[in-house]
Amino acid sequence: MRYWFLKSEPSAYAWADLVRDGRGRWDGVRNHAAAANLRGMSKGDLAIFYHSNEGKEAVGIMRVVRPFYPDPTAKEGGWVAVDFEPVKALKRPVTLSEMKLDPVLKSLKMVRQGRLSVSPMIGMEWRRLLKLASKGASF
């Protein structure tokens, strides 16, 4: 199993929308690096749902239920989509500010490359983020 970090603007598609829908399609990604990350996902992989621009915080965990397939919203070929289901909301959101100050999370690709909407996480980053969400900030 691999871990991922996905960003969405809440006004476009929020965590509450995924929970309401029970399953959602991650589409509309038009960045080659982010699309390559979508292609790297397998059924059962877990991902952090992050609210970008508004809120700027990790809010939930989701699971890949359908690995990449052609993005039906793309006018040109080559772009992909992935389907997710919600697993659970984080006990408390973890803000971007907390991630930037944390010695483990400050190296997240999402923190270093702010415009990247889909990025991998390593196990240590995954565990640290979940620890912060369950117990609060360490600083």
Phi and psi restraints in degrees (value plus and minus 20) as a CYANA .aco file:
   2 ARG   PHI    -136.8   -96.8
   2 ARG   PSI     143.4   183.4
   3 TYR   PHI    -139.0   -99.0
   3 TYR   PSI     126.1   166.1
   4 TRP   PHI    -157.0  -117.0
   4 TRP   PSI     142.4   182.4
   5 PHE   PHI    -150.8  -110.8
   5 PHE   PSI      97.3   137.3
   6 LEU   PHI    -142.4  -102.4
   6 LEU   PSI     117.5   157.5
   7 LYS   PHI    -131.9   -91.9
   7 LYS   PSI     120.4   160.4
   8 SER   PHI    -165.5  -125.5
   8 SER   PSI     120.9   160.9
   9 GLU   PHI     -93.9   -53.9
   9 GLU   PSI     107.5   147.5
  10 PRO   PHI     -77.2   -37.2
  10 PRO   PSI     -49.2    -9.2
  11 SER   PHI     -91.2   -51.2
  11 SER   PSI     -42.1    -2.1
  12 ALA   PHI    -111.0   -71.0
  12 ALA   PSI     -68.7   -28.7
  13 TYR   PHI    -180.8  -140.8
  13 TYR   PSI      91.6   131.6
  14 ALA   PHI    -121.0   -81.0
  14 ALA   PSI     146.1   186.1
  15 TRP   PHI     -73.3   -33.3
  15 TRP   PSI     -63.3   -23.3
  16 ALA   PHI     -79.6   -39.6
  16 ALA   PSI     -52.8   -12.8
  17 ASP   PHI     -87.0   -47.0
  17 ASP   PSI     -63.3   -23.3
  18 LEU   PHI     -84.0   -44.0
  18 LEU   PSI     -62.1   -22.1
  19 VAL   PHI     -83.3   -43.3
  19 VAL   PSI     -64.9   -24.9
  20 ARG   PHI     -81.0   -41.0
  20 ARG   PSI     -63.7   -23.7
  21 ASP   PHI     -95.7   -55.7
  21 ASP   PSI     -46.4    -6.4
  22 GLY   PHI      60.0   100.0
  22 GLY   PSI     -36.2     3.8
  23 ARG   PHI    -185.1  -145.1
  23 ARG   PSI     121.0   161.0
  24 GLY   PHI    -163.5  -123.5
  24 GLY   PSI     136.2   176.2
  25 ARG   PHI    -123.3   -83.3
  25 ARG   PSI     107.7   147.7
  26 TRP   PHI    -112.2   -72.2
  26 TRP   PSI      83.8   123.8
  27 ASP   PHI    -153.3  -113.3
  27 ASP   PSI    -199.0  -159.0
  28 GLY   PHI      57.7    97.7
  28 GLY   PSI     -12.6    27.4
  29 VAL   PHI     -95.8   -55.8
  29 VAL   PSI     100.7   140.7
  30 ARG   PHI    -145.0  -105.0
  30 ARG   PSI      16.0    56.0
  31 ASN   PHI    -139.6   -99.6
  31 ASN   PSI     108.6   148.6
  32 HIS   PHI     -82.5   -42.5
  32 HIS   PSI     -59.9   -19.9
  33 ALA   PHI     -86.3   -46.3
  33 ALA   PSI     -63.5   -23.5
  34 ALA   PHI     -85.0   -45.0
  34 ALA   PSI     -60.4   -20.4
  35 ALA   PHI     -84.9   -44.9
  35 ALA   PSI     -57.4   -17.4
  36 ALA   PHI     -83.1   -43.1
  36 ALA   PSI     -57.2   -17.2
  37 ASN   PHI     -86.1   -46.1
  37 ASN   PSI     -59.6   -19.6
  38 LEU   PHI     -80.2   -40.2
  38 LEU   PSI     -60.0   -20.0
  39 ARG   PHI     -85.3   -45.3
  39 ARG   PSI     -43.8    -3.8
  40 GLY   PHI    -102.2   -62.2
  40 GLY   PSI     -23.7    16.3
  41 MET   PHI    -103.5   -63.5
  41 MET   PSI     126.4   166.4
  42 SER   PHI    -143.4  -103.4
  42 SER   PSI     136.3   176.3
  43 LYS   PHI     -76.6   -36.6
  43 LYS   PSI     112.3   152.3
  44 GLY   PHI      76.8   116.8
  44 GLY   PSI     -37.3     2.7
  45 ASP   PHI     -79.2   -39.2
  45 ASP   PSI     130.8   170.8
  46 LEU   PHI    -128.6   -88.6
  46 LEU   PSI     130.7   170.7
  47 ALA   PHI    -162.1  -122.1
  47 ALA   PSI     129.1   169.1
  48 ILE   PHI    -107.1   -67.1
  48 ILE   PSI     114.5   154.5
  49 PHE   PHI    -116.3   -76.3
  49 PHE   PSI     100.5   140.5
  50 TYR   PHI    -138.9   -98.9
  50 TYR   PSI     110.4   150.4
  51 HIS   PHI    -104.8   -64.8
  51 HIS   PSI      94.7   134.7
  52 SER   PHI    -115.9   -75.9
  52 SER   PSI     140.9   180.9
  53 ASN   PHI      41.8    81.8
  53 ASN   PSI     -72.3   -32.3
  54 GLU   PHI    -129.3   -89.3
  54 GLU   PSI      92.7   132.7
  55 GLY   PHI      81.3   121.3
  55 GLY   PSI     -70.9   -30.9
  56 LYS   PHI      28.9    68.9
  56 LYS   PSI      42.1    82.1
  57 GLU   PHI    -174.4  -134.4
  57 GLU   PSI     127.6   167.6
  58 ALA   PHI     -97.6   -57.6
  58 ALA   PSI     110.3   150.3
  59 VAL   PHI    -145.3  -105.3
  59 VAL   PSI     -39.3     0.7
  60 GLY   PHI    -179.9  -139.9
  60 GLY   PSI     151.5   191.5
  61 ILE   PHI    -136.8   -96.8
  61 ILE   PSI     114.5   154.5
  62 MET   PHI    -150.3  -110.3
  62 MET   PSI     143.2   183.2
  63 ARG   PHI    -143.7  -103.7
  63 ARG   PSI     120.2   160.2
  64 VAL   PHI     -90.3   -50.3
  64 VAL   PSI     104.1   144.1
  65 VAL   PHI    -131.2   -91.2
  65 VAL   PSI     -38.5     1.5
  66 ARG   PHI    -164.7  -124.7
  66 ARG   PSI      93.8   133.8
  67 PRO   PHI     -85.6   -45.6
  67 PRO   PSI     158.5   198.5
  68 PHE   PHI     -73.4   -33.4
  68 PHE   PSI     125.2   165.2
  69 TYR   PHI    -171.2  -131.2
  69 TYR   PSI     146.0   186.0
  70 PRO   PHI     -77.1   -37.1
  70 PRO   PSI     112.9   152.9
  71 ASP   PHI     -91.3   -51.3
  71 ASP   PSI      95.7   135.7
  72 PRO   PHI     -89.5   -49.5
  72 PRO   PSI     -31.2     8.8
  73 THR   PHI    -111.0   -71.0
  73 THR   PSI     -26.8    13.2
  74 ALA   PHI    -102.9   -62.9
  74 ALA   PSI     110.7   150.7
  75 LYS   PHI     -98.6   -58.6
  75 LYS   PSI     -50.3   -10.3
  76 GLU   PHI    -129.1   -89.1
  76 GLU   PSI     134.0   174.0
  77 GLY   PHI     -94.6   -54.6
  77 GLY   PSI     150.8   190.8
  78 GLY   PHI      78.2   118.2
  78 GLY   PSI     -36.9     3.1
  79 TRP   PHI    -111.0   -71.0
  79 TRP   PSI     131.4   171.4
  80 VAL   PHI    -147.5  -107.5
  80 VAL   PSI     142.6   182.6
  81 ALA   PHI    -149.3  -109.3
  81 ALA   PSI     140.4   180.4
  82 VAL   PHI    -158.2  -118.2
  82 VAL   PSI     122.1   162.1
  83 ASP   PHI    -120.2   -80.2
  83 ASP   PSI     120.1   160.1
  84 PHE   PHI    -147.7  -107.7
  84 PHE   PSI     139.9   179.9
  85 GLU   PHI    -147.0  -107.0
  85 GLU   PSI     129.1   169.1
  86 PRO   PHI     -92.3   -52.3
  86 PRO   PSI     122.7   162.7
  87 VAL   PHI    -122.0   -82.0
  87 VAL   PSI     -77.5   -37.5
  88 LYS   PHI    -188.7  -148.7
  88 LYS   PSI     134.6   174.6
  89 ALA   PHI     -94.5   -54.5
  89 ALA   PSI     128.4   168.4
  90 LEU   PHI     -88.6   -48.6
  90 LEU   PSI     126.0   166.0
  91 LYS   PHI     -76.3   -36.3
  91 LYS   PSI     -58.9   -18.9
  92 ARG   PHI    -166.6  -126.6
  92 ARG   PSI     120.4   160.4
  93 PRO   PHI     -80.6   -40.6
  93 PRO   PSI     128.8   168.8
  94 VAL   PHI    -131.7   -91.7
  94 VAL   PSI      98.0   138.0
  95 THR   PHI    -100.2   -60.2
  95 THR   PSI     139.1   179.1
  96 LEU   PHI     -79.8   -39.8
  96 LEU   PSI     -59.0   -19.0
  97 SER   PHI     -79.0   -39.0
  97 SER   PSI     -62.4   -22.4
  98 GLU   PHI     -83.7   -43.7
  98 GLU   PSI     -62.5   -22.5
  99 MET   PHI     -82.2   -42.2
  99 MET   PSI     -61.3   -21.3
 100 LYS   PHI     -86.5   -46.5
 100 LYS   PSI     -48.2    -8.2
 101 LEU   PHI    -108.9   -68.9
 101 LEU   PSI     -36.6     3.4
 102 ASP   PHI     -99.8   -59.8
 102 ASP   PSI     112.0   152.0
 103 PRO   PHI     -81.8   -41.8
 103 PRO   PSI     -47.5    -7.5
 104 VAL   PHI    -107.6   -67.6
 104 VAL   PSI     -66.3   -26.3
 105 LEU   PHI     -98.7   -58.7
 105 LEU   PSI     -38.6     1.4
 106 LYS   PHI     -84.7   -44.7
 106 LYS   PSI     -35.4     4.6
 107 SER   PHI    -113.1   -73.1
 107 SER   PSI     -19.8    20.2
 108 LEU   PHI     -73.7   -33.7
 108 LEU   PSI     118.7   158.7
 109 LYS   PHI     -77.1   -37.1
 109 LYS   PSI     -57.4   -17.4
 110 MET   PHI     -82.4   -42.4
 110 MET   PSI     -55.4   -15.4
 111 VAL   PHI     -93.7   -53.7
 111 VAL   PSI     -62.5   -22.5
 112 ARG   PHI     -95.9   -55.9
 112 ARG   PSI     -51.7   -11.7
 113 GLN   PHI    -142.3  -102.3
 113 GLN   PSI      58.8    98.8
 114 GLY   PHI     -77.2   -37.2
 114 GLY   PSI     -42.6    -2.6
 115 ARG   PHI    -109.5   -69.5
 115 ARG   PSI     -24.9    15.1
 116 LEU   PHI    -100.7   -60.7
 116 LEU   PSI      97.2   137.2
 117 SER   PHI    -108.9   -68.9
 117 SER   PSI     -36.2     3.8
 118 VAL   PHI    -156.8  -116.8
 118 VAL   PSI     100.0   140.0
 119 SER   PHI    -165.6  -125.6
 119 SER   PSI     135.0   175.0
 120 PRO   PHI     -99.2   -59.2
 120 PRO   PSI     138.1   178.1
 121 MET   PHI    -145.1  -105.1
 121 MET   PSI     129.2   169.2
 122 ILE   PHI    -113.6   -73.6
 122 ILE   PSI     142.5   182.5
 123 GLY   PHI     -74.8   -34.8
 123 GLY   PSI     -59.9   -19.9
 124 MET   PHI     -82.5   -42.5
 124 MET   PSI     -60.7   -20.7
 125 GLU   PHI     -87.2   -47.2
 125 GLU   PSI     -63.2   -23.2
 126 TRP   PHI     -77.6   -37.6
 126 TRP   PSI     -71.1   -31.1
 127 ARG   PHI     -82.6   -42.6
 127 ARG   PSI     -59.7   -19.7
 128 ARG   PHI     -85.8   -45.8
 128 ARG   PSI     -64.5   -24.5
 129 LEU   PHI     -81.0   -41.0
 129 LEU   PSI     -63.8   -23.8
 130 LEU   PHI     -85.6   -45.6
 130 LEU   PSI     -54.5   -14.5
 131 LYS   PHI     -85.0   -45.0
 131 LYS   PSI     -65.1   -25.1
 132 LEU   PHI     -82.2   -42.2
 132 LEU   PSI     -59.0   -19.0
 133 ALA   PHI     -87.6   -47.6
 133 ALA   PSI     -49.0    -9.0
 134 SER   PHI    -111.4   -71.4
 134 SER   PSI     -46.4    -6.4
 135 LYS   PHI    -140.8  -100.8
 135 LYS   PSI     -30.1     9.9
 136 GLY   PHI      79.9   119.9
 136 GLY   PSI     154.8   194.8
 137 ALA   PHI     -90.9   -50.9
 137 ALA   PSI     132.9   172.9
 138 SER   PHI    -116.7   -76.7
 138 SER   PSI     -15.0    25.0
